Amino acid sequence: MATTAIVVPSAKRGGMSAYLVHFTWNANPSAEGVTGYKLYPSRVSGSFPGPATDMGNNTTGTYAVPRPSGNGIWYFALTAYTAAGLSSIHSSQVSINIS
């Protein structure tokens, strides 16, 4: 299964308690029946142990970063998955500074 490209996110304050980070990504070009995508947030560059947020079978999504403990740099990577439970490797990471 091929990797999926993720676009640099943008953040917007979502009320008093969270920043909403919006993503777009390219659909996985694999012919292996991709049924969805998972977004992995992390506070550590290059480390994406989970838990992941299931983004469904879309090419856009939103992740809520908690405030104020969420301030600082966040890193994100994406995987594609199939109904059979196969998963791609993580995409290249992207980052955003929440302040």
Secondary structure as UniProt FT lines:
FT   STRAND          10..14
FT   TURN            15..17
FT   STRAND          18..25
FT   STRAND          34..42
FT   TURN            45..46
FT   STRAND          53..56
FT   STRAND          60..66
FT   TURN            67..70
FT   STRAND          72..82
FT   TURN            83..84
FT   STRAND          94..98
//
